[in-house]
C-alpha cells in the first residue's frame, strides 16, 4: 500500500524536506486507501466528516443545495489536492456541503484522530498542513474577489486560463454553476468568444 501513498508522501517531502523517514512512515501507517465510483458521494450535507481525503486519481465537486433544491458548485478537487469540508472536519460538526465524484476516484483517507495526533507529534507535518490551508485560503479569496469584481465573461476567461485541463473534464452545467451563471448564458459567452 505504501507505493499507492507515494503521491501524497512525495508532496509532503517536497514541502518539508527536513521530515524524518520515521515520521513519514508513522504518518503513512494511519492512512487508508480506497476507491469511490463515478457519481457516488464522499460526503453529503448533514453528515459529520470523519476524514479528509487526498485525491490520487479522479475529480470531485463540492456543492451546496439551496431551499429550492438548486445546486451550486463551489469547488472542484482533482489529482494532488485535498477534498472535504475542512471547517466541519476540524470542528467535528455536520457539513453544509456535499462532495460528489465526477469520475471514478482513488483516494487516501486522513482520519481525524490520526491527523490530530500526527500534527501534535511532528512539526514538519504541522507545517505541511498549514501550507495546504494557506493555499486553500488564497484560492478561496481569489474566487470571492472574482465574484465581487468580475463580470461573468471575465470569470469564464480566468477559469479557462487558470484551469485549461480541468475545464475539459467538466460538463457545461457544472462549470456554469461554479461560475455563478446559467448554462445558457455560458453557452452564449463561449459562442461569442469563438467569433
FENHU-V510404 format. One record per helix or strand of 2 or more residues. SS is the DSSP state (A for helix, B for strand). FROM is the first residue (numbers start at 1). TO is the last residue. If there is no record, write none. Layout:
SS | FROM | TO
SS | FROM | TO
This chain:
A | 2 | 15
A | 21 | 29
B | 32 | 36
B | 41 | 43
B | 51 | 57
B | 59 | 65
B | 71 | 78
B | 82 | 83
A | 86 | 91
B | 98 | 101
B | 105 | 111
A | 112 | 121
A | 123 | 149
A | 152 | 162
A | 164 | 168
A | 172 | 179
A | 183 | 194
